[in-house]
Amino acid sequence: MQAHWRRIAKYKYLYLLLLPGFAWYLVYKYLPMYGVIIAFKDFNFGKGIWDSPWVGWKHFDFLFGYPDFYRIVKNTILINVYELLFSFPAPIILALLLNELKNLAFKRSIQTIVYFPHFLSWVVFGGIVIQLLSPNDGLVNQLRELFGWGSVHYMTQSDYFRPIIIGSLILKETGWLAIIYLAALSAIDPEQYEAATIDGATRMQKLVHVTLPGIRNTIVILLILKIGNMMDYGFEQIYVMYNPTVYDVGDVLSTYIYRVGLQDAQFSLTTAIGLFQSVIGFFLIWGANRLAQRFSDNSIW
């Protein structure tokens, strides 16, 4: 115990740097957990959380018997699967491409361009995407009409909505997420590349046998975290870009919680949905971590 406290005293300033993070999680993640009991009550503002009547599993029974709930869960999972297949590899590929550039001025220019969309809110970026795809004066439909193909109402057709969501996410966030992989790439020992060159390795062989193994730990950790969030999807992006005509493919748990919880004031029901998300998310991240432990030497815990 004394050794433990001596270690804390020795690195006290480093531990102080952890305090803002701990405070954030305490205030926004742990203290609100008290409100989970709303899922088992008929919450009433006048009576407060504790004095509202207990109803047991009533809200969960309603959820699991509500046909649209399964459609919403399906939409949430499918969009996350598409993101995992197409959006997750994009920053890895971009980081690998940027890492191969030798002209520093050109490399920094490209980095600045691809980073910039991240700093735009989804309200702004989503508005740009909607305007580009507008059937009246959108650039995409103007090009289609130029070639005689006719305009398409992209934002009101279910077949196009999910690809638009994933495509816009890739455009907006790929550059920013690539920073993590570029940092991991910078930590690879240059002597490994020199040894590979001496052995006669080609660029592709260096990529496969040196570069990718060097960032494997980062990829595995971020993949586990992504799988753990499979029951959630960014509210702001969907809310800005969807409309009632594409609810059948675009309505996800976060937007449904907003409509039912805030607009219809069914707080107990939406708390039940949130608890359902958390429980499934826990098992997903636990399962992904176990698989990572089994097939590699990297995991979160």
Secondary structure, 3 states (H helix, E strand, C coil): CHHHHHHHHHCHHHHHHHHHHHHHHHHHHHHHHHHHHHHHECCECCCHHHHCCECCCHHHHHHHCCHHHHHHHHHHHHHHHHHHHHHCHHHHHHHHHHHHCCCHHHHHHHHHHHHHHHHCCHHHHHHHHHHHCCCCCCHHHHHHHHCCCCCCCHHHCHHHHHHHHHHHHHHHHHHHHHHHHHHHHHCCCHHHHHHHHHCCCCHHHHHHHHHHHHCHHHHHHHHHHHHHCCCCCCHHHHHHHCCHHHHHHHCCHHHHHHHHHHHCCCHHHHHHHHHHHHHHHHHHHHHHHHHHHHHCCCCCC
